[in-house]
Amino acid sequence: MADYVILVLGIVTIGAAIPITAIITHYFSKQSKLKLEVLKQEIELEKVRKDNYLIETEKLRLEIEQTRQQLSLDSALHIPTQLPLGDIREQ
C-alpha cells in the first residue's frame, strides 16, 4: 500500500512540475525578448545621437569658417567700426 502512495505522489509531483517548468521557461523567454528589444532601441538611440553629433559638428565648422571669412574681409578692407572722436571734431 505504501508503494502505491509513493507512486501516486510521484506521478502527482511530476504532473505538477511540468506546468511549473513551462511557466518558468516562458517567463525567461519573455524576459530575453524584452532585453533584446531594449538593446535594439538603445542601439537605434546611439545611432541617432551619433548622427546628431555629426550634424552639430558640421554646423559649428561651417559657422567657424564663415566667421573666419568675415574677419578676414573686415581686416582686409580695414573698415573701422567707429570713427575716433578726434576725426569727428576736425570735420
C-alpha positions as CSV (number, residue, x, y, z in Angstrom):
1,M,0.0,0.0,0.0
2,A,2.8,2.4,0.9
3,D,4.4,1.7,-2.6
4,Y,1.2,2.8,-4.3
5,V,1.1,6.0,-2.2
6,I,4.7,6.8,-3.1
7,L,3.9,6.0,-6.8
8,V,0.8,8.3,-6.8
9,L,2.7,11.1,-5.0
10,G,5.5,10.7,-7.6
11,I,3.0,11.0,-10.5
12,V,1.3,14.0,-9.0
13,T,4.7,15.7,-8.3
14,I,5.7,15.1,-11.9
15,G,2.3,16.3,-13.2
16,A,2.7,19.5,-11.2
17,A,6.3,20.1,-12.1
18,I,5.7,20.1,-15.8
19,P,3.4,23.2,-15.9
20,I,5.6,25.0,-13.4
21,T,8.6,24.3,-15.6
22,A,6.7,25.6,-18.6
23,I,5.7,28.8,-16.8
24,I,9.3,29.4,-15.7
25,T,10.6,28.7,-19.2
26,H,8.0,31.0,-20.7
27,Y,8.9,33.8,-18.2
28,F,12.6,33.6,-19.0
29,S,11.9,33.5,-22.7
30,K,9.8,36.6,-22.5
31,Q,12.4,38.4,-20.4
32,S,15.1,37.6,-23.0
33,K,12.9,39.0,-25.8
34,L,12.3,42.2,-23.8
35,K,16.0,42.6,-23.1
36,L,16.7,42.1,-26.9
37,E,14.1,44.8,-27.7
38,V,15.7,47.2,-25.2
39,L,19.1,46.6,-26.7
40,K,17.8,47.3,-30.2
41,Q,16.2,50.5,-29.1
42,E,19.5,51.6,-27.3
43,I,21.4,50.9,-30.5
44,E,19.0,53.0,-32.5
45,L,19.2,55.8,-30.0
46,E,23.0,55.7,-30.2
47,K,22.8,55.9,-34.0
48,V,20.5,59.0,-33.7
49,R,22.9,60.6,-31.2
50,K,25.9,60.0,-33.5
51,D,24.1,61.5,-36.5
52,N,23.0,64.5,-34.4
53,Y,26.6,64.9,-33.2
54,L,27.9,64.8,-36.7
55,I,25.3,67.4,-37.9
56,E,26.1,69.7,-35.0
57,T,29.8,69.4,-35.6
58,E,29.4,70.2,-39.3
59,K,27.2,73.2,-38.4
60,L,29.8,74.5,-36.0
61,R,32.6,74.0,-38.5
62,L,30.6,76.0,-41.1
63,E,29.9,78.8,-38.6
64,I,33.6,79.0,-37.7
65,E,34.6,79.1,-41.4
66,Q,32.0,81.8,-42.0
67,T,33.3,83.8,-39.1
68,R,36.9,83.5,-40.3
69,Q,35.9,84.7,-43.7
70,Q,34.1,87.6,-42.3
71,L,37.0,88.5,-40.1
72,S,39.5,88.3,-43.0
73,L,37.2,90.5,-45.1
74,D,36.9,93.1,-42.3
75,S,40.7,93.2,-41.7
76,A,41.5,93.3,-45.5
77,L,39.1,96.2,-46.1
78,H,40.2,98.0,-42.8
79,I,36.7,99.0,-42.2
80,P,36.6,100.9,-38.9
81,T,33.6,100.2,-36.8
82,Q,33.7,103.7,-35.2
83,L,35.4,106.9,-36.1
84,P,37.8,108.2,-33.5
85,L,36.5,111.3,-31.6
86,G,39.3,113.4,-32.9
87,D,38.3,112.9,-36.5
88,I,34.7,114.0,-35.9
89,R,35.8,117.3,-34.2
90,E,38.2,118.1,-37.1
91,Q,35.4,117.9,-39.7
